[in-house]
Amino acid sequence: MTILEHLNTLPDGIKEKAIANYQQQDFANKKAHVRSSGDAVIGAFEWDRTPEGEDYWDCVVEGDFKSAIIFEINQKLSKLTTSAPKQGLTSTQLTEFEDWLKGEIEFDNFHLVQIPHGDRASRQRHKIAISVKTKALDRLAQIKNQTK
Protein backbone atom coordinates (compact mmCIF):
# COMPACT_ATOMS: atom_id res chain seq x y z
CA MET A 1 0.00 0.00 0.00
CA THR A 2 1.10 3.59 -0.57
CA ILE A 3 1.79 6.07 2.20
CA LEU A 4 -1.53 7.81 1.60
CA GLU A 5 -3.45 4.53 1.64
CA HIS A 6 -1.91 3.66 5.01
CA LEU A 7 -2.56 7.16 6.41
CA ASN A 8 -6.23 6.64 5.58
CA THR A 9 -6.28 3.64 7.96
CA LEU A 10 -5.37 5.76 11.00
CA PRO A 11 -8.09 6.59 13.55
CA ASP A 12 -10.35 9.55 12.84
CA GLY A 13 -8.88 12.77 14.17
CA ILE A 14 -5.34 11.49 13.71
CA LYS A 15 -5.89 10.48 10.09
CA GLU A 16 -6.96 13.98 9.07
CA LYS A 17 -3.91 15.58 10.68
CA ALA A 18 -1.55 13.08 9.08
CA ILE A 19 -3.05 13.54 5.62
CA ALA A 20 -3.02 17.35 5.94
CA ASN A 21 0.67 17.30 6.89
CA TYR A 22 1.43 14.83 4.09
CA GLN A 23 -0.27 17.09 1.55
CA GLN A 24 1.37 20.29 2.86
CA GLN A 25 4.92 19.00 2.80
CA ASP A 26 6.82 17.78 -0.22
CA PHE A 27 8.77 15.28 1.83
CA ALA A 28 7.58 11.84 0.79
CA ASN A 29 7.80 9.94 -2.44
CA LYS A 30 4.07 9.95 -3.26
CA LYS A 31 4.29 6.59 -5.02
CA ALA A 32 6.34 4.81 -2.37
CA HIS A 33 4.90 1.66 -0.85
CA VAL A 34 5.25 0.96 2.88
CA ARG A 35 4.36 -1.99 5.11
CA SER A 36 2.36 -0.32 7.88
CA SER A 37 0.60 2.84 8.98
CA GLY A 38 3.51 3.47 11.36
CA ASP A 39 5.96 3.33 8.47
CA ALA A 40 3.65 5.65 6.53
CA VAL A 41 3.71 8.25 9.31
CA ILE A 42 7.50 7.96 9.49
CA GLY A 43 7.86 8.56 5.76
CA ALA A 44 5.01 10.98 5.10
CA PHE A 45 6.32 14.28 6.49
CA GLU A 46 8.86 15.88 8.79
CA TRP A 47 7.36 15.70 12.26
CA ASP A 48 9.15 18.75 13.62
CA ARG A 49 7.54 20.85 10.88
CA THR A 50 3.99 19.97 11.96
CA PRO A 51 1.70 21.73 14.45
CA GLU A 52 1.48 18.49 16.44
CA GLY A 53 5.23 18.02 16.86
CA GLU A 54 7.53 15.03 17.19
CA ASP A 55 6.20 13.61 20.46
CA TYR A 56 2.66 13.41 19.09
CA TRP A 57 3.73 11.53 15.96
CA ASP A 58 5.98 9.24 17.96
CA CYS A 59 2.90 8.15 19.96
CA VAL A 60 1.00 7.55 16.71
CA VAL A 61 3.80 5.44 15.23
CA GLU A 62 3.89 3.36 18.41
CA GLY A 63 0.12 2.84 18.13
CA ASP A 64 -0.40 4.64 21.43
CA PHE A 65 -3.38 6.69 20.28
CA LYS A 66 -4.52 7.45 23.83
CA SER A 67 -1.21 9.17 24.59
CA ALA A 68 -1.42 11.05 21.28
CA ILE A 69 -4.84 12.39 22.26
CA ILE A 70 -3.64 13.30 25.76
CA PHE A 71 -0.59 14.99 24.25
CA GLU A 72 -2.79 17.04 21.92
CA ILE A 73 -5.07 18.14 24.77
CA ASN A 74 -2.09 19.07 26.95
CA GLN A 75 -0.55 20.96 24.04
CA LYS A 76 -3.72 23.03 23.57
CA LEU A 77 -3.98 23.71 27.29
CA SER A 78 -0.32 24.72 27.38
CA LYS A 79 -0.89 27.19 24.55
CA LEU A 80 -3.74 28.69 26.53
CA THR A 81 -1.68 29.11 29.67
CA THR A 82 1.32 30.60 27.87
CA SER A 83 -0.69 32.99 25.71
CA ALA A 84 -1.49 35.19 28.69
CA PRO A 85 1.11 34.25 31.31
CA LYS A 86 0.69 37.20 33.63
CA GLN A 87 -3.09 37.33 33.59
CA GLY A 88 -3.63 33.57 33.59
CA LEU A 89 -6.42 32.02 31.57
CA THR A 90 -9.21 34.33 30.51
CA SER A 91 -12.82 33.27 30.61
CA THR A 92 -12.91 33.49 26.81
CA GLN A 93 -9.89 31.19 26.46
CA LEU A 94 -11.41 28.64 28.82
CA THR A 95 -14.71 28.75 26.95
CA GLU A 96 -12.97 28.33 23.58
CA PHE A 97 -11.07 25.29 24.87
CA GLU A 98 -14.24 23.89 26.41
CA ASP A 99 -16.08 24.32 23.09
CA TRP A 100 -13.21 22.61 21.26
CA LEU A 101 -13.33 19.63 23.63
CA LYS A 102 -17.12 19.36 23.35
CA GLY A 103 -16.81 19.39 19.55
CA GLU A 104 -14.16 16.68 19.68
CA ILE A 105 -16.33 14.50 21.93
CA GLU A 106 -19.34 15.02 19.65
CA PHE A 107 -17.19 14.09 16.64
CA ASP A 108 -16.00 10.88 18.31
CA ASN A 109 -19.51 9.94 19.46
CA PHE A 110 -20.85 10.47 15.94
CA HIS A 111 -18.18 8.24 14.43
CA LEU A 112 -18.51 5.61 17.16
CA VAL A 113 -22.10 4.84 16.20
CA GLN A 114 -21.05 4.51 12.54
CA ILE A 115 -18.46 1.79 13.26
CA PRO A 116 -19.70 -1.80 12.83
CA HIS A 117 -19.83 -3.75 16.10
CA GLY A 118 -17.37 -6.28 14.68
CA ASP A 119 -14.63 -3.65 14.37
CA ARG A 120 -13.62 -3.76 18.02
CA ALA A 121 -10.27 -2.02 17.57
CA SER A 122 -11.82 1.09 15.98
CA ARG A 123 -14.65 1.16 18.51
CA GLN A 124 -12.13 0.89 21.37
CA ARG A 125 -10.02 3.76 19.98
CA HIS A 126 -13.08 6.01 19.82
CA LYS A 127 -14.17 5.02 23.33
CA ILE A 128 -10.70 5.82 24.66
CA ALA A 129 -10.70 9.17 22.87
CA ILE A 130 -14.12 10.03 24.33
CA SER A 131 -13.00 9.00 27.82
CA VAL A 132 -9.80 11.04 27.71
CA LYS A 133 -11.53 14.13 26.31
CA THR A 134 -14.37 13.85 28.84
CA LYS A 135 -11.84 13.74 31.69
CA ALA A 136 -10.12 16.80 30.25
CA LEU A 137 -13.50 18.55 30.05
CA ASP A 138 -14.16 17.70 33.71
CA ARG A 139 -10.74 19.08 34.66
CA LEU A 140 -11.42 22.22 32.66
CA ALA A 141 -14.69 22.71 34.55
CA GLN A 142 -12.72 22.55 37.82
CA ILE A 143 -10.27 25.16 36.51
CA LYS A 144 -13.13 27.42 35.44
CA ASN A 145 -14.68 27.18 38.92
CA GLN A 146 -11.34 28.09 40.51
CA THR A 147 -10.94 31.19 38.36
CA LYS A 148 -14.36 32.64 39.24
Number of C-alpha atoms within 10 A of each C-alpha: 14 16 26 23 15 20 24 16 12 21 16 15 14 19 18 14 16 24 20 13 21 23 15 11 13 12 13 17 11 14 10 13 15 18 11 17 22 21 15 25 26 18 18 24 21 18 19 11 11 18 12 18 15 14 15 22 24 18 17 24 18 11 14 14 22 20 18 22 21 16 18 17 19 13 16 14 18 11 12 18 17 12 14 12 10 8 9 13 18 15 12 9 16 19 14 13 18 18 13 15 19 16 12 17 21 13 15 22 15 12 14 18 11 10 13 10 11 8 9 11 11 18 20 12 18 26 17 16 23 23 14 18 21 16 12 18 20 13 12 18 14 11 13 16 9 8 11 6
